[in-house]
Each structure stands twice: as C-alpha cells, then as structure tokens.
Amino acid sequence: MTAIVTKSRSETPARWLPVMLIALAFSILTGYSTFTHEMWLDEMQAWLIATDTSFSELFGALHYEAHPGAWHLLLRLASLIAPAPETMQVLHWLIAVAAVLLFCLFAPFTLTEKLLLVLGYYQGYEYSVISRNYGPGWFFLVLALIFYTRQRYIPAALSAFVMVHCNVFVWIIALAFLFAQFALAIAGRILQKLPPQTLRPSTYAALAIVALGLATSFYSMYPAADYGFYLFAEHQHNIRPVLFSIGWAFVPAVDPTIWFAKLNWYHHLPSDAVSLLLSLAICVWIYRVFVTDFRSGLFFAIAATGLLLFFLIFYTGQVRHHGHLFLAFLAAFWLKRMGENPAERERVSVVHAVFLILLGLQFLQGLAAHLDEFRHPFSQGKQAAAFLRQDSYRNSLLVADPDYAAVTISGYLGKKIYS
C-alpha cells in the first residue's frame, strides 16, 4: 500500500503545553455536561443489550440494531467493573478525552483550528457528551490516521478493524479509503505501464486485517429478515433532505425551540433555497480544498458518495449521522495537510479562512448545546426512575409507552419494563 503522505514535522515539545491546555478545557466542559446529562433511548438501549444478554444473544441482537458490536462489547467489559449505567458515561468521556488529546498532539492543523474543532458541536458535544458508538468511531479514526501517516500499517489496520465495528458510518469511510487506494494503485500501474508491484508482507497483512474487519462488521450488523429496517428503507429515496445534509453537516443546524433530541429535522430549518445554496457553496469550497491533491480528494469523494447513498436509500438521518460527512472531510483534509509544511498550514488563504469560519460556527453551536444541556434535562429518565423506587412502586409490574421512555427508565431503574 502506498502512503498518501509523509510524516509530520510539526510536533515538537514546545507545542505540548497549548495542546494540554486545549485538552484540559475540553475535559472540564464535556466532563461537566456528561455527568449532568440524563441519557435517553439510544444511549440506554446499548447499555441494556450489553448487560442483559449473553454473548451469543448480544450478537444476535445486533442484527436488529443496524450497528456492529464494538461499543456493546466495551460496555459489557465496563459493566463488570461497575454495573451502574453511569459507567457508560465515564467510559465514553474517557474515550472522547483520549481522542481529543491524540488529535491535538498529532493532527496537522493549527492551534486555533484544533481549539475550535474539539470544542465544536461534533467533537465537543455530539460525539463526547452523548454516550453512543459514534465517539469510539471518531477515536479509532484518529488512531488509524496517526499510524497510517507514519507508515505503520499493521497498527493502522488494527485501529481500522476496531473502528469499522463501531458504527456503519465509519465503516463506509474505511471502505471508501480502501477503494480509493486500490483505484489509485491500478491507475498508476496502467498509466505508467509498469508490471504489478510486489508489496511487502506487512502490507498484505494490513489489507487482510482491514478486509476481515469490514466483512465481519458487515455480517454482524446485517439486518435480520424480520427487522423493520427493510420496511423503513422502502419509504426513503427523498433526495431533498439528502442534498441539504451536505451543507448542514458542516454547519450543524440545531433549533433551540424544539426538544433537543429532534436535531436537524428539516422542516425546522431555513427555506429550501437557503439549504440548497449552503450545500452548493460547501461543495464548491470542498473542490477548492482538494483540487491540488487528487488522492485525498478521491478518498473524500468516494466516502461522501457512500454516505449520501446510505442516507438516500436506507436512512435519511439526523445531525449525528450527517456529521460523518464532516468526519470524512476531516480525515481527507488531514491526509492533504500532512503533505504541507508548517508555513503552508499557517498561510492565510480563502480555503483556510472558510475552514476557520465553519469551525467557528460549529464552536458556537457546541457552546449552545452545552448551555441547553445545563438548562434542560435531556430525558428526565433519571427523575422518573427515582419516583418509581418509592416503596409503593418498588414491586409493581411496570408497563410503559412509548418505547423510548421505557428503555430510558428501565436502564436507570435497573428493572425490566414491558412495552
């Protein structure tokens, strides 16, 4: 496998202090929000599946989750240490802090960009405070990029192996990277009319590890025949919100007048014309970013196409899903930036100015999300569970509707609830 970039020369001991200060600010802000955050359906359901099933039942349940099982296995191990659902929040927060620390130490971005990005909406709230499998996916993406850009292919492949078992969206990103690499290798052989190149055994091993990860992850999350996901997918194919997701993935739109879990429902967003213009402007800017680096641009183009097709065919998605368009861009931009020297990274240009503006908007949205977290309980599941612990309800048979309320309360209560 041919490396896209060379090793970075930007990491020096003098940069560690500001990096540690950024990580400390991230830890304090997200730590406070995490431990005041009341979990909801999607968070608690993973915890209940991980802790209330045997290993064989767990992998059977994944076919009804549309996600692979790395996060569930991590939760299973964490529950052996402490069985309370808050253990999941501690684990997720530690993973988020580790991801930010590694990103700030090794990513080829300026300190200003790093500060705005890690405190922005995705890294600073959605993938850190809300305990889901998207945070671990971001962590292992960072780890894989660090190893890959240093030509340490086996550790990079092992990181990618775990990453693709975190969620379907990073699975698409990893598959896109492999497609881009193979396409570039084949094109290079054809254009130069050279005989097939013999790769090192370690490269073959790395390819085999990633391929095995993609295959096993796909099998584990493949929907069961009686899963409603098939029926749900029949009602997709709405191009409008998919087109809009391109713009709003880079400028996450959160309407403060609605319940926070309903982020990015498109009838609450500005007009179609504004949404479409934003998406078109983002596409033009992305072209400007990668016009001088075909390798990174091809990787992002394939990843974005895969994600948008998923949104179109299977699930339109919300802001947490569309954020993976931004993660794919960030990974491709990382690879492009590694080929630049520090002076080029600091150089003021239209591309870099727009990037800072986008990060600034994400930063403001992240602060707004934390403020909303401080002001309003996310689910009120913990308060409901405390009420049901009273003596008069302790031994009652509990039936709840709708299901998202039942799952949340069941997790906090530590008791089965029928739905």
C-alpha positions in Angstrom: 0.0 0.0 0.0 1.4 3.4 -1.0 1.4 6.1 1.7 -0.5 9.2 0.7 1.6 11.4 2.9 4.8 11.6 4.8 5.5 12.0 8.5 4.6 15.3 10.1 7.4 17.6 11.3 5.1 19.8 13.3 5.0 18.0 16.6 7.6 19.5 19.0 7.8 19.6 22.8 7.0 23.4 22.6 3.6 22.6 21.3 2.6 20.2 24.1 1.6 23.0 26.6 -1.1 24.6 24.5 -2.2 21.2 23.4 -2.6 20.1 27.0 -4.5 23.3 27.8 -6.9 22.6 25.0 -7.4 19.1 26.2 -7.9 20.3 29.7 -10.6 22.8 28.6 -12.3 20.1 26.6 -12.2 17.7 29.6 -13.7 20.2 32.0 -16.5 21.4 29.7 -17.5 17.9 28.4 -17.0 16.4 31.8 -19.5 18.7 33.4 -22.0 18.2 30.7 -21.5 14.4 30.6 -22.2 13.9 34.2 -25.2 16.2 34.3 -26.6 14.6 31.1 -29.6 12.3 31.5 -29.4 9.5 29.0 -32.1 8.6 26.6 -33.3 5.7 24.4 -30.3 5.3 22.0 -27.8 5.5 24.8 -29.5 3.3 27.3 -30.6 0.7 24.8 -26.9 -0.2 24.0 -26.2 -0.5 27.7 -29.2 -2.8 28.3 -28.3 -5.0 25.4 -24.7 -5.3 26.6 -25.6 -6.1 30.2 -28.8 -8.1 29.9 -27.8 -10.6 27.3 -25.3 -13.5 27.0 -22.6 -13.1 24.4 -24.5 -15.2 21.9 -27.7 -13.3 22.5 -25.8 -10.0 22.1 -24.5 -10.8 18.7 -28.0 -12.0 17.7 -29.4 -8.7 18.9 -27.0 -6.7 16.7 -29.0 -7.7 13.6 -31.8 -5.6 15.0 -29.6 -2.6 15.8 -28.1 -1.8 12.3 -24.8 -1.3 14.1 -21.8 -3.6 14.8 -20.9 -4.6 18.3 -17.5 -3.0 19.4 -19.3 -0.4 21.6 -21.5 -3.1 23.2 -18.5 -5.3 24.0 -16.8 -2.3 25.6 -19.9 -1.7 27.7 -20.0 -5.4 28.7 -16.5 -5.2 30.0 -17.2 -1.9 31.8 -20.2 -3.3 33.5 -18.0 -6.0 35.1 -16.2 -3.1 36.9 -19.3 -1.1 37.8 -22.9 -2.3 36.9 -24.5 1.2 37.0 -25.4 2.8 33.6 -23.4 5.9 34.6 -20.3 3.7 34.0 -21.1 4.0 30.3 -20.8 7.8 30.5 -17.4 7.6 32.3 -16.1 5.2 29.6 -17.4 7.3 26.8 -16.0 10.5 28.3 -12.5 8.9 28.7 -12.6 7.8 25.1 -13.5 11.3 24.0 -10.7 12.9 26.0 -8.2 10.4 24.6 -9.4 11.2 21.1 -9.0 14.9 21.6 -5.6 14.6 23.2 -4.3 12.4 20.3 -5.9 14.7 17.7 -4.3 17.8 19.3 -0.9 16.2 19.5 -0.7 14.7 16.0 -3.2 16.2 13.6 -1.6 18.7 11.1 -3.9 21.6 12.0 -3.1 25.0 13.6 -3.8 25.5 17.3 -6.7 27.8 16.5 -8.3 25.2 14.3 -7.7 22.5 16.9 -9.3 24.6 19.6 -12.4 25.4 17.6 -12.8 21.9 16.3 -12.5 20.0 19.6 -14.9 22.4 21.3 -17.2 22.4 18.3 -20.6 20.7 18.1 -19.5 17.3 16.9 -16.3 16.7 18.9 -17.3 18.9 21.8 -20.8 17.6 22.3 -22.4 15.1 20.0 -19.5 12.6 20.0 -18.4 13.3 23.6 -21.4 14.0 25.9 -23.9 11.7 24.3 -22.7 8.2 25.0 -23.1 6.4 21.7 -20.9 4.4 19.4 -20.0 7.5 17.3 -17.5 8.7 19.8 -15.4 5.5 19.8 -15.6 5.5 16.0 -14.1 9.0 16.0 -11.3 7.9 18.4 -10.3 4.9 16.3 -10.4 7.0 13.1 -7.9 9.4 14.7 -5.7 6.5 15.8 -5.8 4.9 12.3 -4.8 8.2 10.7 -1.9 8.7 13.1 -0.5 5.2 12.4 -1.1 5.4 8.7 0.6 8.7 8.1 3.6 7.3 9.9 3.6 4.3 7.6 2.9 1.9 10.5 0.4 -0.1 8.5 -0.3 -3.0 10.9 -1.3 -0.8 13.9 -3.3 1.4 11.4 -5.1 -1.7 10.2 -5.8 -2.9 13.7 -7.2 0.5 14.6 -9.4 0.4 11.4 -10.5 -3.1 12.3 -11.9 -1.9 15.6 -13.2 1.3 14.0 -15.4 -0.4 11.4 -17.0 -2.4 14.3 -18.1 0.9 16.0 -20.8 2.1 13.5 -22.0 1.8 9.9 -20.8 5.4 9.0 -17.1 4.9 9.8 -17.5 1.5 8.1 -18.4 3.4 4.9 -15.4 5.8 5.4 -13.0 2.9 5.8 -14.4 1.1 2.7 -14.0 4.3 0.7 -10.4 4.7 1.7 -9.6 1.1 0.5 -11.5 1.8 -2.8 -9.5 5.0 -3.3 -6.2 3.2 -2.6 -6.9 0.4 -5.0 -8.2 2.7 -7.7 -5.0 4.9 -7.5 -2.8 1.8 -7.5 -4.4 0.3 -10.5 -4.5 3.7 -12.4 -0.8 4.2 -11.6 0.1 0.8 -13.0 -1.9 1.3 -16.1 -0.8 4.9 -16.9 2.9 4.0 -16.3 2.6 0.6 -18.0 4.6 -1.0 -15.2 4.4 -4.6 -14.2 2.5 -5.4 -11.0 4.4 -4.3 -7.9 5.3 -6.7 -5.2 4.1 -5.5 -1.8 5.7 -6.1 1.5 4.2 -8.9 3.6 3.2 -6.4 6.2 1.2 -4.5 3.6 -0.7 -7.7 2.6 -1.3 -8.4 6.3 -2.7 -4.9 6.8 -5.0 -5.2 3.8 -6.2 -8.6 5.1 -6.9 -7.2 8.6 -9.0 -4.3 7.2 -10.9 -6.6 4.8 -11.6 -9.0 7.6 -12.9 -6.2 9.8 -15.2 -4.9 7.0 -16.6 -8.4 6.4 -17.2 -9.3 10.0 -18.7 -5.9 10.8 -21.0 -6.1 7.8 -22.2 -9.6 8.9 -22.8 -8.5 12.5 -25.0 -5.5 11.5 -26.8 -7.0 8.5 -30.5 -6.6 9.3 -32.5 -9.7 10.3 -35.2 -10.8 7.9 -38.0 -9.7 10.3 -36.4 -6.4 11.2 -38.5 -3.3 10.3 -35.4 -1.6 8.8 -36.3 -3.3 5.5 -39.8 -1.7 5.6 -38.4 1.6 6.7 -35.9 1.7 3.8 -38.8 1.3 1.3 -40.0 4.8 2.4 -36.7 6.6 1.7 -35.4 7.9 -1.6 -36.2 11.5 -0.7 -33.4 13.5 -2.4 -34.3 16.8 -0.7 -33.0 16.2 2.8 -30.0 14.3 1.5 -28.9 17.3 -0.6 -29.4 19.6 2.4 -27.4 17.3 4.6 -24.2 18.3 2.8 -24.4 21.9 4.0 -25.8 21.2 7.4 -23.2 18.6 8.1 -20.6 21.4 8.0 -22.9 23.9 9.7 -24.9 21.8 12.1 -28.4 23.4 12.5 -29.9 23.0 15.9 -33.3 24.7 16.5 -33.4 25.8 20.2 -37.2 25.9 20.2 -37.7 22.2 19.9 -36.8 19.2 22.1 -33.1 18.7 21.7 -33.2 15.1 20.5 -35.0 16.3 17.4 -31.9 17.9 16.0 -31.9 18.6 12.3 -35.5 17.8 11.4 -35.6 19.6 8.2 -39.0 21.3 8.5 -37.5 23.4 11.3 -34.6 24.6 9.1 -34.5 27.7 6.8 -36.0 27.6 3.4 -35.1 25.0 0.8 -33.3 27.7 -1.2 -31.1 28.6 1.7 -30.4 25.0 2.4 -29.6 24.2 -1.2 -27.3 27.2 -1.6 -25.4 26.3 1.5 -24.8 22.8 0.2 -23.7 24.1 -3.2 -21.4 26.6 -1.5 -19.9 23.8 0.6 -19.4 21.6 -2.5 -17.5 24.4 -4.3 -15.3 25.0 -1.3 -14.5 21.3 -0.9 -13.5 21.3 -4.6 -11.1 24.2 -3.9 -9.7 22.3 -0.9 -8.8 19.1 -2.8 -8.2 20.5 -6.4 -4.4 20.3 -5.8 -4.5 16.9 -4.1 -6.3 14.2 -6.2 -5.5 11.4 -3.8 -7.2 13.0 -0.7 -10.0 14.4 -2.9 -10.8 10.9 -4.4 -11.0 9.4 -0.9 -13.4 12.1 0.3 -15.5 11.9 -2.9 -16.0 8.1 -2.5 -16.7 8.4 1.2 -19.2 11.2 0.7 -20.9 9.3 -2.1 -21.3 6.3 0.1 -22.7 8.2 3.0 -25.2 10.1 0.8 -26.3 6.9 -0.9 -26.9 5.4 2.6 -29.0 8.5 3.6 -30.9 8.3 0.3 -31.6 4.5 0.3 -31.7 3.4 3.9 -32.0 6.2 6.4 -32.3 9.9 5.9 -30.6 10.5 9.3 -30.1 13.4 11.7 -27.3 15.7 12.6 -25.3 12.9 14.5 -25.3 10.8 11.3 -24.7 13.7 8.9 -21.7 14.7 11.0 -19.8 11.7 9.4 -19.7 13.7 6.2 -17.6 16.2 8.1 -15.5 13.4 9.7 -14.8 12.0 6.2 -13.8 15.5 5.1 -11.6 16.0 8.2 -9.8 12.7 7.5 -9.2 13.6 3.9 -8.1 17.1 4.9 -5.7 15.6 7.5 -4.1 13.5 4.7 -3.8 16.5 2.5 -2.3 18.7 5.2 0.3 16.1 6.1 1.9 16.9 2.7 2.3 20.6 3.6 5.0 22.2 5.7 4.1 24.2 8.8 4.4 27.5 6.9 1.8 26.4 4.4 -0.6 25.4 7.1 -0.4 28.8 8.7 -0.7 30.7 5.4 -3.9 32.7 5.1 -6.0 31.8 2.1 -9.6 31.7 1.1 -9.8 27.9 1.7 -8.3 28.2 5.2 -10.4 31.3 6.0 -13.6 29.4 5.2 -12.4 26.4 7.2 -12.0 28.7 10.2 -15.5 30.2 9.7 -17.0 26.8 9.6 -15.2 25.7 12.7 -16.2 28.9 14.4 -19.9 28.2 13.6 -19.5 24.7 14.9 -17.9 26.1 18.1 -20.8 28.4 18.7 -23.3 25.6 18.1 -21.3 23.4 20.6 -21.5 26.1 23.3 -25.2 26.4 22.6 -25.7 22.7 23.0 -23.8 22.7 26.4 -25.9 25.7 27.5 -29.1 23.8 26.6 -27.8 20.7 28.5 -27.3 22.9 31.6 -30.8 24.4 31.4 -32.9 21.4 30.5 -32.9 17.7 31.4 -32.2 15.7 28.2 -34.7 12.9 29.0 -35.9 13.1 32.7 -35.5 9.3 32.8 -33.4 9.5 36.0 -36.1 11.5 37.8 -38.8 9.1 36.7 -36.7 6.1 37.9 -36.2 7.8 41.3 -40.0 8.2 41.6 -40.6 4.5 40.8 -38.1 3.5 43.5 -40.5 4.6 46.2 -41.8 1.8 48.4 -45.3 1.9 46.9 -44.0 1.1 43.4 -40.9 -1.0 44.2 -42.6 -4.3 43.5 -45.0 -3.2 40.8 -45.3 -4.6 37.3 -44.3 -1.8 35.0 -45.7 -1.3 31.5 -44.7 1.8 29.5 -45.4 3.5 26.2 -43.7 4.9 24.1 -40.7 2.6 24.0 -38.1 5.3 24.3 -39.4 6.3 27.7 -39.5 2.6 28.8 -35.9 1.9 27.8 -34.5 5.0 29.5 -36.3 4.4 32.7 -35.5 0.7 32.7 -31.8 1.4 32.5 -31.8 3.9 35.4 -34.2 1.8 37.4 -32.3 -1.5 36.9 -35.7 -3.3 36.4 -37.5 -4.8 33.4 -40.3 -2.8 31.9 -42.8 -4.2 29.4 -43.6 -2.1 26.4 
